[in-house]
């Protein structure tokens, strides 16, 4: 048996070395796999953390942008409401001024009020004969505008009232809507 063993000893040793090398390589491979699996798991965890942080950042940015949009819309609505309130106020003032002018015009037309102008009328300018006799006071009738002049006067008053109200409205608009920004 020694002879047989001696004869195959080299082969058995070679096979044993190959088996040991294979087992060692397998163990090394497994250990390296575990190490690499740990690194891969670590990288995956790091990537997941980065994704989570990135998503948190994106959510914060999105929320901030949404808040800014809400604030801008609120400011815009506030400005629109302020402009609408100014418009209502000045439209009402303009309507009141027109109403007052129409009321005054009606009072003058009905004789409840008089529209007086400073004027001087000479007897010569009206082709009246020279007065003879004692001096006397006139009959109290003052000069009066003719129909076209009176209409022009009232149009002018309405135009002035409208212009003043429009100017006041524009000034308020500029102060409230334009300069407030």
HELIX and SHEET records of a PDB file:
HELIX    1   1 UNK A    2  UNK A  110  1                                 109    
HELIX    2   2 UNK A  124  UNK A  126  5                                   3    
HELIX    3   3 UNK A  147  UNK A  173  1                                  27    
HELIX    4   4 UNK A  174  UNK A  178  3                                   5    
END                                                                             
